[in-house]
């Protein structure tokens, strides 16, 4: 099952806006498989990073599908971001 989760979440998407959202709103952005649903993205993030997700928003951009993930207050986006390779 973990192999499937790693195919859904491709990598962290780091921009100046994403860094600002991480600090202010406890959110991270990831490039994900275009066929993945919000529920699949939520489950993959929770399994890979051992955390709880509050909300997932998605958008299609020229680089692919971007998922903006808001974490529950007890989980730090900065901590998860360091595990995801943002820093």
PDB file of N, CA, C and O in Angstrom:
ATOM      1  N   UNK A   1       0.814  -1.197   0.000  1.00  0.00           N
ATOM      2  CA  UNK A   1       0.000   0.000   0.000  1.00  0.00           C
ATOM      3  C   UNK A   1       0.857   1.260   0.000  1.00  0.00           C
ATOM      4  O   UNK A   1       0.470   2.266  -0.596  1.00  0.00           O
ATOM      5  N   UNK A   2       2.014   1.225   0.657  1.00  0.00           N
ATOM      6  CA  UNK A   2       2.842   2.426   0.720  1.00  0.00           C
ATOM      7  C   UNK A   2       3.374   2.810  -0.652  1.00  0.00           C
ATOM      8  O   UNK A   2       3.515   4.000  -0.934  1.00  0.00           O
ATOM      9  N   UNK A   3       3.670   1.852  -1.506  1.00  0.00           N
ATOM     10  CA  UNK A   3       4.137   2.184  -2.847  1.00  0.00           C
ATOM     11  C   UNK A   3       3.093   3.003  -3.581  1.00  0.00           C
ATOM     12  O   UNK A   3       3.434   3.965  -4.269  1.00  0.00           O
ATOM     13  N   UNK A   4       1.828   2.638  -3.446  1.00  0.00           N
ATOM     14  CA  UNK A   4       0.749   3.382  -4.083  1.00  0.00           C
ATOM     15  C   UNK A   4       0.693   4.804  -3.536  1.00  0.00           C
ATOM     16  O   UNK A   4       0.495   5.750  -4.298  1.00  0.00           O
ATOM     17  N   UNK A   5       0.865   4.965  -2.224  1.00  0.00           N
ATOM     18  CA  UNK A   5       0.824   6.293  -1.611  1.00  0.00           C
ATOM     19  C   UNK A   5       1.942   7.172  -2.163  1.00  0.00           C
ATOM     20  O   UNK A   5       1.740   8.366  -2.382  1.00  0.00           O
ATOM     21  N   UNK A   6       3.118   6.591  -2.389  1.00  0.00           N
ATOM     22  CA  UNK A   6       4.242   7.369  -2.911  1.00  0.00           C
ATOM     23  C   UNK A   6       4.047   7.719  -4.384  1.00  0.00           C
ATOM     24  O   UNK A   6       4.681   8.650  -4.880  1.00  0.00           O
ATOM     25  N   UNK A   7       3.188   6.997  -5.087  1.00  0.00           N
ATOM     26  CA  UNK A   7       2.896   7.350  -6.473  1.00  0.00           C
ATOM     27  C   UNK A   7       1.855   8.462  -6.544  1.00  0.00           C
ATOM     28  O   UNK A   7       1.787   9.179  -7.543  1.00  0.00           O
ATOM     29  N   UNK A   8       1.046   8.616  -5.503  1.00  0.00           N
ATOM     30  CA  UNK A   8       0.055   9.695  -5.466  1.00  0.00           C
ATOM     31  C   UNK A   8       0.748  11.017  -5.159  1.00  0.00           C
ATOM     32  O   UNK A   8       0.521  12.007  -5.854  1.00  0.00           O
ATOM     33  N   UNK A   9       1.582  11.047  -4.136  1.00  0.00           N
ATOM     34  CA  UNK A   9       2.313  12.249  -3.732  1.00  0.00           C
ATOM     35  C   UNK A   9       3.671  12.214  -4.425  1.00  0.00           C
ATOM     36  O   UNK A   9       4.514  11.381  -4.094  1.00  0.00           O
ATOM     37  N   UNK A  10       3.888  13.114  -5.387  1.00  0.00           N
ATOM     38  CA  UNK A  10       5.137  13.090  -6.138  1.00  0.00           C
ATOM     39  C   UNK A  10       6.252  13.815  -5.397  1.00  0.00           C
ATOM     40  O   UNK A  10       7.322  13.242  -5.193  1.00  0.00           O
ATOM     41  N   UNK A  11       6.025  15.076  -4.984  1.00  0.00           N
ATOM     42  CA  UNK A  11       7.014  15.831  -4.207  1.00  0.00           C
ATOM     43  C   UNK A  11       6.384  17.108  -3.677  1.00  0.00           C
ATOM     44  O   UNK A  11       5.303  17.513  -4.106  1.00  0.00           O
ATOM     45  N   UNK A  12       7.079  17.731  -2.736  1.00  0.00           N
ATOM     46  CA  UNK A  12       6.610  18.995  -2.174  1.00  0.00           C
ATOM     47  C   UNK A  12       6.779  20.087  -3.224  1.00  0.00           C
ATOM     48  O   UNK A  12       7.716  20.054  -4.022  1.00  0.00           O
ATOM     49  N   UNK A  13       5.868  21.053  -3.215  1.00  0.00           N
ATOM     50  CA  UNK A  13       5.895  22.173  -4.158  1.00  0.00           C
ATOM     51  C   UNK A  13       6.249  23.417  -3.360  1.00  0.00           C
ATOM     52  O   UNK A  13       5.453  23.890  -2.549  1.00  0.00           O
ATOM     53  N   UNK A  14       7.449  23.947  -3.592  1.00  0.00           N
ATOM     54  CA  UNK A  14       7.946  25.049  -2.777  1.00  0.00           C
ATOM     55  C   UNK A  14       7.983  26.339  -3.600  1.00  0.00           C
ATOM     56  O   UNK A  14       8.706  26.449  -4.590  1.00  0.00           O
ATOM     57  N   UNK A  15       7.184  27.304  -3.160  1.00  0.00           N
ATOM     58  CA  UNK A  15       7.191  28.655  -3.725  1.00  0.00           C
ATOM     59  C   UNK A  15       7.189  29.630  -2.553  1.00  0.00           C
ATOM     60  O   UNK A  15       7.043  29.225  -1.400  1.00  0.00           O
ATOM     61  N   UNK A  16       7.347  30.883  -2.846  1.00  0.00           N
ATOM     62  CA  UNK A  16       7.307  31.893  -1.788  1.00  0.00           C
ATOM     63  C   UNK A  16       5.929  31.904  -1.115  1.00  0.00           C
ATOM     64  O   UNK A  16       5.827  32.025   0.105  1.00  0.00           O
ATOM     65  N   UNK A  17       4.880  31.778  -1.921  1.00  0.00           N
ATOM     66  CA  UNK A  17       3.524  31.742  -1.373  1.00  0.00           C
ATOM     67  C   UNK A  17       3.328  30.502  -0.498  1.00  0.00           C
ATOM     68  O   UNK A  17       2.730  30.586   0.575  1.00  0.00           O
ATOM     69  N   UNK A  18       3.826  29.364  -0.951  1.00  0.00           N
ATOM     70  CA  UNK A  18       3.694  28.130  -0.176  1.00  0.00           C
ATOM     71  C   UNK A  18       4.417  28.240   1.165  1.00  0.00           C
ATOM     72  O   UNK A  18       3.921  27.748   2.178  1.00  0.00           O
ATOM     73  N   UNK A  19       5.577  28.877   1.178  1.00  0.00           N
ATOM     74  CA  UNK A  19       6.318  29.058   2.426  1.00  0.00           C
ATOM     75  C   UNK A  19       5.548  29.971   3.377  1.00  0.00           C
ATOM     76  O   UNK A  19       5.519  29.724   4.582  1.00  0.00           O
ATOM     77  N   UNK A  20       4.927  31.020   2.847  1.00  0.00           N
ATOM     78  CA  UNK A  20       4.130  31.932   3.660  1.00  0.00           C
ATOM     79  C   UNK A  20       2.917  31.204   4.255  1.00  0.00           C
ATOM     80  O   UNK A  20       2.595  31.389   5.429  1.00  0.00           O
ATOM     81  N   UNK A  21       2.241  30.368   3.434  1.00  0.00           N
ATOM     82  CA  UNK A  21       1.102  29.588   3.926  1.00  0.00           C
ATOM     83  C   UNK A  21       1.528  28.595   5.000  1.00  0.00           C
ATOM     84  O   UNK A  21       0.778  28.333   5.940  1.00  0.00           O
ATOM     85  N   UNK A  22       2.729  28.045   4.861  1.00  0.00           N
ATOM     86  CA  UNK A  22       3.219  27.091   5.840  1.00  0.00           C
ATOM     87  C   UNK A  22       3.359  27.776   7.201  1.00  0.00           C
ATOM     88  O   UNK A  22       2.974  27.208   8.223  1.00  0.00           O
ATOM     89  N   UNK A  23       3.903  28.982   7.217  1.00  0.00           N
ATOM     90  CA  UNK A  23       4.121  29.688   8.471  1.00  0.00           C
ATOM     91  C   UNK A  23       2.828  30.244   9.064  1.00  0.00           C
ATOM     92  O   UNK A  23       2.609  30.142  10.271  1.00  0.00           O
ATOM     93  N   UNK A  24       1.983  30.823   8.240  1.00  0.00           N
ATOM     94  CA  UNK A  24       0.804  31.527   8.741  1.00  0.00           C
ATOM     95  C   UNK A  24      -0.445  30.659   8.896  1.00  0.00           C
ATOM     96  O   UNK A  24      -1.237  30.872   9.815  1.00  0.00           O
ATOM     97  N   UNK A  25      -0.627  29.669   7.992  1.00  0.00           N
ATOM     98  CA  UNK A  25      -1.884  28.929   7.956  1.00  0.00           C
ATOM     99  C   UNK A  25      -1.737  27.425   8.169  1.00  0.00           C
ATOM    100  O   UNK A  25      -2.718  26.690   8.052  1.00  0.00           O
ATOM    101  N   UNK A  26      -0.533  26.957   8.480  1.00  0.00           N
ATOM    102  CA  UNK A  26      -0.291  25.531   8.731  1.00  0.00           C
ATOM    103  C   UNK A  26      -0.642  24.672   7.506  1.00  0.00           C
ATOM    104  O   UNK A  26      -1.294  23.636   7.630  1.00  0.00           O
ATOM    105  N   UNK A  27      -0.195  25.123   6.314  1.00  0.00           N
ATOM    106  CA  UNK A  27      -0.474  24.422   5.062  1.00  0.00           C
ATOM    107  C   UNK A  27       0.821  24.092   4.333  1.00  0.00           C
ATOM    108  O   UNK A  27       1.828  24.783   4.486  1.00  0.00           O
ATOM    109  N   UNK A  28       0.781  23.027   3.541  1.00  0.00           N
ATOM    110  CA  UNK A  28       1.863  22.664   2.629  1.00  0.00           C
ATOM    111  C   UNK A  28       1.270  22.363   1.265  1.00  0.00           C
ATOM    112  O   UNK A  28       0.101  21.991   1.159  1.00  0.00           O
ATOM    113  N   UNK A  29       2.080  22.526   0.213  1.00  0.00           N
ATOM    114  CA  UNK A  29       1.639  22.192  -1.138  1.00  0.00           C
ATOM    115  C   UNK A  29       2.481  21.040  -1.672  1.00  0.00           C
ATOM    116  O   UNK A  29       3.687  20.963  -1.436  1.00  0.00           O
ATOM    117  N   UNK A  30       1.813  20.149  -2.396  1.00  0.00           N
ATOM    118  CA  UNK A  30       2.467  18.988  -2.990  1.00  0.00           C
ATOM    119  C   UNK A  30       2.042  18.855  -4.439  1.00  0.00           C
ATOM    120  O   UNK A  30       0.898  19.155  -4.780  1.00  0.00           O
ATOM    121  N   UNK A  31       2.960  18.402  -5.307  1.00  0.00           N
ATOM    122  CA  UNK A  31       2.607  18.007  -6.663  1.00  0.00           C
ATOM    123  C   UNK A  31       2.130  16.569  -6.547  1.00  0.00           C
ATOM    124  O   UNK A  31       2.820  15.717  -5.988  1.00  0.00           O
ATOM    125  N   UNK A  32       0.933  16.305  -7.084  1.00  0.00           N
ATOM    126  CA  UNK A  32       0.325  14.982  -6.953  1.00  0.00           C
ATOM    127  C   UNK A  32      -0.055  14.436  -8.328  1.00  0.00           C
ATOM    128  O   UNK A  32      -0.075  15.169  -9.317  1.00  0.00           O
ATOM    129  N   UNK A  33      -0.350  13.157  -8.372  1.00  0.00           N
ATOM    130  CA  UNK A  33      -0.820  12.517  -9.602  1.00  0.00           C
ATOM    131  C   UNK A  33      -2.134  13.166 -10.025  1.00  0.00           C
ATOM    132  O   UNK A  33      -3.017  13.383  -9.195  1.00  0.00           O
ATOM    133  N   UNK A  34      -2.265  13.473 -11.310  1.00  0.00           N
ATOM    134  CA  UNK A  34      -3.474  14.157 -11.809  1.00  0.00           C
ATOM    135  C   UNK A  34      -4.743  13.349 -11.607  1.00  0.00           C
ATOM    136  O   UNK A  34      -5.830  13.921 -11.535  1.00  0.00           O
ATOM    137  N   UNK A  35      -4.628  12.038 -11.514  1.00  0.00           N
ATOM    138  CA  UNK A  35      -5.814  11.183 -11.363  1.00  0.00           C
ATOM    139  C   UNK A  35      -6.240  11.016  -9.908  1.00  0.00           C
ATOM    140  O   UNK A  35      -7.298  10.445  -9.646  1.00  0.00           O
ATOM    141  N   UNK A  36      -5.448  11.496  -8.963  1.00  0.00           N
ATOM    142  CA  UNK A  36      -5.729  11.298  -7.537  1.00  0.00           C
ATOM    143  C   UNK A  36      -6.868  12.196  -7.069  1.00  0.00           C
ATOM    144  O   UNK A  36      -6.938  13.372  -7.428  1.00  0.00           O
ATOM    145  N   UNK A  37      -7.760  11.621  -6.262  1.00  0.00           N
ATOM    146  CA  UNK A  37      -8.855  12.392  -5.676  1.00  0.00           C
ATOM    147  C   UNK A  37      -8.389  13.035  -4.370  1.00  0.00           C
ATOM    148  O   UNK A  37      -7.321  12.707  -3.852  1.00  0.00           O
ATOM    149  N   UNK A  38      -9.189  13.942  -3.852  1.00  0.00           N
ATOM    150  CA  UNK A  38      -8.849  14.590  -2.585  1.00  0.00           C
ATOM    151  C   UNK A  38      -8.763  13.577  -1.451  1.00  0.00           C
ATOM    152  O   UNK A  38      -7.891  13.684  -0.588  1.00  0.00           O
ATOM    153  N   UNK A  39      -9.646  12.614  -1.445  1.00  0.00           N
ATOM    154  CA  UNK A  39      -9.631  11.589  -0.391  1.00  0.00           C
ATOM    155  C   UNK A  39      -8.360  10.752  -0.478  1.00  0.00           C
ATOM    156  O   UNK A  39      -7.748  10.454   0.548  1.00  0.00           O
ATOM    157  N   UNK A  40      -7.955  10.368  -1.684  1.00  0.00           N
ATOM    158  CA  UNK A  40      -6.720   9.593  -1.855  1.00  0.00           C
ATOM    159  C   UNK A  40      -5.504  10.406  -1.409  1.00  0.00           C
ATOM    160  O   UNK A  40      -4.589   9.872  -0.783  1.00  0.00           O
ATOM    161  N   UNK A  41      -5.501  11.694  -1.735  1.00  0.00           N
ATOM    162  CA  UNK A  41      -4.395  12.566  -1.340  1.00  0.00           C
ATOM    163  C   UNK A  41      -4.333  12.665   0.179  1.00  0.00           C
ATOM    164  O   UNK A  41      -3.257  12.560   0.768  1.00  0.00           O
ATOM    165  N   UNK A  42      -5.483  12.867   0.811  1.00  0.00           N
ATOM    166  CA  UNK A  42      -5.541  12.964   2.270  1.00  0.00           C
ATOM    167  C   UNK A  42      -5.003  11.700   2.927  1.00  0.00           C
ATOM    168  O   UNK A  42      -4.185  11.779   3.843  1.00  0.00           O
ATOM    169  N   UNK A  43      -5.451  10.544   2.473  1.00  0.00           N
ATOM    170  CA  UNK A  43      -4.987   9.270   3.046  1.00  0.00           C
ATOM    171  C   UNK A  43      -3.490   9.076   2.844  1.00  0.00           C
ATOM    172  O   UNK A  43      -2.796   8.603   3.745  1.00  0.00           O
ATOM    173  N   UNK A  44      -2.987   9.440   1.659  1.00  0.00           N
ATOM    174  CA  UNK A  44      -1.560   9.271   1.372  1.00  0.00           C
ATOM    175  C   UNK A  44      -0.718  10.162   2.279  1.00  0.00           C
ATOM    176  O   UNK A  44       0.286   9.704   2.825  1.00  0.00           O
ATOM    177  N   UNK A  45      -1.103  11.418   2.450  1.00  0.00           N
ATOM    178  CA  UNK A  45      -0.357  12.334   3.320  1.00  0.00           C
ATOM    179  C   UNK A  45      -0.373  11.826   4.755  1.00  0.00           C
ATOM    180  O   UNK A  45       0.661  11.814   5.423  1.00  0.00           O
ATOM    181  N   UNK A  46      -1.536  11.408   5.229  1.00  0.00           N
ATOM    182  CA  UNK A  46      -1.637  10.923   6.610  1.00  0.00           C
ATOM    183  C   UNK A  46      -0.790   9.679   6.836  1.00  0.00           C
ATOM    184  O   UNK A  46      -0.191   9.523   7.900  1.00  0.00           O
ATOM    185  N   UNK A  47      -0.734   8.790   5.844  1.00  0.00           N
ATOM    186  CA  UNK A  47       0.050   7.563   5.997  1.00  0.00           C
ATOM    187  C   UNK A  47       1.548   7.835   5.893  1.00  0.00           C
ATOM    188  O   UNK A  47       2.327   7.316   6.693  1.00  0.00           O
ATOM    189  N   UNK A  48       1.956   8.637   4.924  1.00  0.00           N
ATOM    190  CA  UNK A  48       3.383   8.881   4.704  1.00  0.00           C
ATOM    191  C   UNK A  48       3.993   9.683   5.851  1.00  0.00           C
ATOM    192  O   UNK A  48       5.074   9.346   6.334  1.00  0.00           O
ATOM    193  N   UNK A  49       3.303  10.752   6.294  1.00  0.00           N
ATOM    194  CA  UNK A  49       3.873  11.663   7.284  1.00  0.00           C
ATOM    195  C   UNK A  49       3.328  11.469   8.695  1.00  0.00           C
ATOM    196  O   UNK A  49       3.681  12.225   9.600  1.00  0.00           O
ATOM    197  N   UNK A  50       2.471  10.462   8.897  1.00  0.00           N
ATOM    198  CA  UNK A  50       1.954  10.130  10.221  1.00  0.00           C
ATOM    199  C   UNK A  50       1.361  11.362  10.917  1.00  0.00           C
ATOM    200  O   UNK A  50       1.801  11.748  12.000  1.00  0.00           O
ATOM    201  N   UNK A  51       0.362  11.968  10.280  1.00  0.00           N
ATOM    202  CA  UNK A  51      -0.278  13.179  10.783  1.00  0.00           C
ATOM    203  C   UNK A  51      -1.765  13.134  10.452  1.00  0.00           C
ATOM    204  O   UNK A  51      -2.244  12.163   9.867  1.00  0.00           O
ATOM    205  N   UNK A  52      -2.494  14.181  10.824  1.00  0.00           N
ATOM    206  CA  UNK A  52      -3.910  14.296  10.506  1.00  0.00           C
ATOM    207  C   UNK A  52      -4.125  15.526   9.634  1.00  0.00           C
ATOM    208  O   UNK A  52      -3.606  16.604   9.926  1.00  0.00           O
ATOM    209  N   UNK A  53      -4.890  15.357   8.567  1.00  0.00           N
ATOM    210  CA  UNK A  53      -5.166  16.430   7.615  1.00  0.00           C
ATOM    211  C   UNK A  53      -6.561  16.990   7.880  1.00  0.00           C
ATOM    212  O   UNK A  53      -7.520  16.237   8.049  1.00  0.00           O
ATOM    213  N   UNK A  54      -6.664  18.320   7.915  1.00  0.00           N
ATOM    214  CA  UNK A  54      -7.956  18.973   8.120  1.00  0.00           C
ATOM    215  C   UNK A  54      -8.683  19.164   6.786  1.00  0.00           C
ATOM    216  O   UNK A  54      -9.894  18.957   6.706  1.00  0.00           O
ATOM    217  N   UNK A  55      -7.947  19.561   5.733  1.00  0.00           N
ATOM    218  CA  UNK A  55      -8.592  19.885   4.460  1.00  0.00           C
ATOM    219  C   UNK A  55      -7.596  19.757   3.310  1.00  0.00           C
ATOM    220  O   UNK A  55      -6.399  19.985   3.484  1.00  0.00           O
ATOM    221  N   UNK A  56      -8.105  19.389   2.135  1.00  0.00           N
ATOM    222  CA  UNK A  56      -7.286  19.299   0.928  1.00  0.00           C
ATOM    223  C   UNK A  56      -7.975  20.085  -0.188  1.00  0.00           C
ATOM    224  O   UNK A  56      -9.143  19.847  -0.497  1.00  0.00           O
ATOM    225  N   UNK A  57      -7.246  21.017  -0.784  1.00  0.00           N
ATOM    226  CA  UNK A  57      -7.713  21.732  -1.973  1.00  0.00           C
ATOM    227  C   UNK A  57      -6.782  21.373  -3.117  1.00  0.00           C
ATOM    228  O   UNK A  57      -5.581  21.196  -2.910  1.00  0.00           O
ATOM    229  N   UNK A  58      -7.327  21.263  -4.329  1.00  0.00           N
ATOM    230  CA  UNK A  58      -6.495  20.924  -5.484  1.00  0.00           C
ATOM    231  C   UNK A  58      -6.693  21.945  -6.594  1.00  0.00           C
ATOM    232  O   UNK A  58      -7.732  22.599  -6.690  1.00  0.00           O
ATOM    233  N   UNK A  59      -5.664  22.062  -7.431  1.00  0.00           N
ATOM    234  CA  UNK A  59      -5.752  22.920  -8.622  1.00  0.00           C
ATOM    235  C   UNK A  59      -4.854  22.330  -9.696  1.00  0.00           C
ATOM    236  O   UNK A  59      -3.829  21.712  -9.409  1.00  0.00           O
ATOM    237  N   UNK A  60      -5.263  22.536 -10.936  1.00  0.00           N
ATOM    238  CA  UNK A  60      -4.479  22.078 -12.084  1.00  0.00           C
ATOM    239  C   UNK A  60      -3.707  23.275 -12.624  1.00  0.00           C
ATOM    240  O   UNK A  60      -4.298  24.309 -12.937  1.00  0.00           O
ATOM    241  N   UNK A  61      -2.397  23.137 -12.731  1.00  0.00           N
ATOM    242  CA  UNK A  61      -1.516  24.184 -13.246  1.00  0.00           C
ATOM    243  C   UNK A  61      -0.614  23.559 -14.309  1.00  0.00           C
ATOM    244  O   UNK A  61      -0.610  22.338 -14.460  1.00  0.00           O
ATOM    245  N   UNK A  62       0.149  24.365 -15.050  1.00  0.00           N
ATOM    246  CA  UNK A  62       1.010  23.799 -16.101  1.00  0.00           C
ATOM    247  C   UNK A  62       1.990  22.712 -15.625  1.00  0.00           C
ATOM    248  O   UNK A  62       2.333  21.821 -16.402  1.00  0.00           O
ATOM    249  N   UNK A  63       2.447  22.772 -14.359  1.00  0.00           N
ATOM    250  CA  UNK A  63       3.369  21.734 -13.877  1.00  0.00           C
ATOM    251  C   UNK A  63       2.652  20.467 -13.456  1.00  0.00           C
ATOM    252  O   UNK A  63       3.308  19.458 -13.195  1.00  0.00           O
ATOM    253  N   UNK A  64       1.323  20.481 -13.379  1.00  0.00           N
ATOM    254  CA  UNK A  64       0.550  19.303 -12.988  1.00  0.00           C
ATOM    255  C   UNK A  64      -0.541  19.669 -12.007  1.00  0.00           C
ATOM    256  O   UNK A  64      -1.064  20.784 -12.024  1.00  0.00           O
ATOM    257  N   UNK A  65      -0.875  18.727 -11.160  1.00  0.00           N
ATOM    258  CA  UNK A  65      -1.917  18.941 -10.152  1.00  0.00           C
ATOM    259  C   UNK A  65      -1.241  19.268  -8.824  1.00  0.00           C
ATOM    260  O   UNK A  65      -0.363  18.539  -8.362  1.00  0.00           O
ATOM    261  N   UNK A  66      -1.666  20.377  -8.219  1.00  0.00           N
ATOM    262  CA  UNK A  66      -1.111  20.827  -6.948  1.00  0.00           C
ATOM    263  C   UNK A  66      -2.170  20.640  -5.873  1.00  0.00           C
ATOM    264  O   UNK A  66      -3.314  21.063  -6.041  1.00  0.00           O
ATOM    265  N   UNK A  67      -1.791  20.007  -4.770  1.00  0.00           N
ATOM    266  CA  UNK A  67      -2.686  19.835  -3.630  1.00  0.00           C
ATOM    267  C   UNK A  67      -2.189  20.727  -2.496  1.00  0.00           C
ATOM    268  O   UNK A  67      -1.034  20.638  -2.081  1.00  0.00           O
ATOM    269  N   UNK A  68      -3.081  21.590  -2.002  1.00  0.00           N
ATOM    270  CA  UNK A  68      -2.781  22.397  -0.827  1.00  0.00           C
ATOM    271  C   UNK A  68      -3.408  21.685   0.360  1.00  0.00           C
ATOM    272  O   UNK A  68      -4.625  21.509   0.415  1.00  0.00           O
ATOM    273  N   UNK A  69      -2.580  21.280   1.306  1.00  0.00           N
ATOM    274  CA  UNK A  69      -3.018  20.458   2.431  1.00  0.00           C
ATOM    275  C   UNK A  69      -2.931  21.279   3.716  1.00  0.00           C
ATOM    276  O   UNK A  69      -1.864  21.774   4.079  1.00  0.00           O
ATOM    277  N   UNK A  70      -4.069  21.413   4.398  1.00  0.00           N
ATOM    278  CA  UNK A  70      -4.107  22.082   5.702  1.00  0.00           C
ATOM    279  C   UNK A  70      -4.123  21.006   6.779  1.00  0.00           C
ATOM    280  O   UNK A  70      -4.944  20.089   6.752  1.00  0.00           O
ATOM    281  N   UNK A  71      -3.199  21.137   7.728  1.00  0.00           N
ATOM    282  CA  UNK A  71      -3.064  20.152   8.787  1.00  0.00           C
ATOM    283  C   UNK A  71      -3.861  20.553  10.018  1.00  0.00           C
ATOM    284  O   UNK A  71      -4.132  21.734  10.235  1.00  0.00           O
ATOM    285  N   UNK A  72      -4.234  19.562  10.824  1.00  0.00           N
ATOM    286  CA  UNK A  72      -4.921  19.828  12.085  1.00  0.00           C
ATOM    287  C   UNK A  72      -3.970  20.631  12.981  1.00  0.00           C
ATOM    288  O   UNK A  72      -2.752  20.513  12.846  1.00  0.00           O
ATOM    289  N   UNK A  73      -4.517  21.450  13.897  1.00  0.00           N
ATOM    290  CA  UNK A  73      -3.678  22.344  14.718  1.00  0.00           C
ATOM    291  C   UNK A  73      -2.589  21.646  15.526  1.00  0.00           C
ATOM    292  O   UNK A  73      -1.550  22.248  15.797  1.00  0.00           O
ATOM    293  N   UNK A  74      -2.799  20.397  15.914  1.00  0.00           N
ATOM    294  CA  UNK A  74      -1.791  19.714  16.730  1.00  0.00           C
ATOM    295  C   UNK A  74      -0.576  19.238  15.920  1.00  0.00           C
ATOM    296  O   UNK A  74       0.390  18.741  16.500  1.00  0.00           O
ATOM    297  N   UNK A  75      -0.611  19.383  14.594  1.00  0.00           N
ATOM    298  CA  UNK A  75       0.512  18.997  13.731  1.00  0.00           C
ATOM    299  C   UNK A  75       1.089  20.242  13.067  1.00  0.00           C
ATOM    300  O   UNK A  75       0.349  21.078  12.549  1.00  0.00           O
ATOM    301  N   UNK A  76       2.398  20.359  13.084  1.00  0.00           N
ATOM    302  CA  UNK A  76       3.080  21.521  12.534  1.00  0.00           C
ATOM    303  C   UNK A  76       3.456  21.288  11.070  1.00  0.00           C
ATOM    304  O   UNK A  76       4.111  20.299  10.741  1.00  0.00           O
ATOM    305  N   UNK A  77       3.038  22.202  10.200  1.00  0.00           N
ATOM    306  CA  UNK A  77       3.392  22.106   8.781  1.00  0.00           C
ATOM    307  C   UNK A  77       4.899  22.248   8.595  1.00  0.00           C
ATOM    308  O   UNK A  77       5.463  21.657   7.673  1.00  0.00           O
ATOM    309  N   UNK A  78       5.558  23.019   9.453  1.00  0.00           N
ATOM    310  CA  UNK A  78       7.005  23.185   9.351  1.00  0.00           C
ATOM    311  C   UNK A  78       7.725  21.866   9.642  1.00  0.00           C
ATOM    312  O   UNK A  78       8.695  21.524   8.966  1.00  0.00           O
ATOM    313  N   UNK A  79       7.254  21.136  10.639  1.00  0.00           N
ATOM    314  CA  UNK A  79       7.846  19.833  10.986  1.00  0.00           C
ATOM    315  C   UNK A  79       7.624  18.843   9.833  1.00  0.00           C
ATOM    316  O   UNK A  79       8.549  18.142   9.424  1.00  0.00           O
ATOM    317  N   UNK A  80       6.417  18.795   9.325  1.00  0.00           N
ATOM    318  CA  UNK A  80       6.099  17.881   8.215  1.00  0.00           C
ATOM    319  C   UNK A  80       6.876  18.306   6.967  1.00  0.00           C
ATOM    320  O   UNK A  80       7.355  17.459   6.213  1.00  0.00           O
ATOM    321  N   UNK A  81       6.998  19.608   6.753  1.00  0.00           N
ATOM    322  CA  UNK A  81       7.757  20.118   5.607  1.00  0.00           C
ATOM    323  C   UNK A  81       9.213  19.719   5.663  1.00  0.00           C
ATOM    324  O   UNK A  81       9.815  19.420   4.631  1.00  0.00           O
ATOM    325  N   UNK A  82       9.791  19.710   6.858  1.00  0.00           N
ATOM    326  CA  UNK A  82      11.198  19.298   6.967  1.00  0.00           C
ATOM    327  C   UNK A  82      11.338  17.815   6.636  1.00  0.00           C
ATOM    328  O   UNK A  82      12.343  17.407   6.053  1.00  0.00           O
ATOM    329  N   UNK A  83      10.344  17.004   7.000  1.00  0.00           N
ATOM    330  CA  UNK A  83      10.382  15.581   6.647  1.00  0.00           C
ATOM    331  C   UNK A  83      10.134  15.377   5.165  1.00  0.00           C
ATOM    332  O   UNK A  83      10.601  14.396   4.587  1.00  0.00           O
ATOM    333  N   UNK A  84       9.386  16.315   4.527  1.00  0.00           N
ATOM    334  CA  UNK A  84       9.076  16.197   3.106  1.00  0.00           C
ATOM    335  C   UNK A  84      10.206  16.739   2.231  1.00  0.00           C
ATOM    336  O   UNK A  84      10.158  16.596   1.010  1.00  0.00           O
ATOM    337  N   UNK A  85      11.222  17.359   2.836  1.00  0.00           N
ATOM    338  CA  UNK A  85      12.347  17.860   2.068  1.00  0.00           C
ATOM    339  C   UNK A  85      12.184  19.294   1.596  1.00  0.00           C
ATOM    340  O   UNK A  85      12.830  19.699   0.630  1.00  0.00           O
ATOM    341  N   UNK A  86      11.333  20.072   2.258  1.00  0.00           N
ATOM    342  CA  UNK A  86      11.132  21.468   1.880  1.00  0.00           C
ATOM    343  C   UNK A  86      12.346  22.296   2.256  1.00  0.00           C
ATOM    344  O   UNK A  86      12.719  23.209   1.520  1.00  0.00           O
ATOM    345  N   UNK A  87      12.977  21.992   3.399  1.00  0.00           N
ATOM    346  CA  UNK A  87      14.127  22.780   3.869  1.00  0.00           C
ATOM    347  C   UNK A  87      15.416  22.125   3.476  1.00  0.00           C
ATOM    348  O   UNK A  87      16.491  22.641   3.783  1.00  0.00           O
TER     349      UNK A  87
END
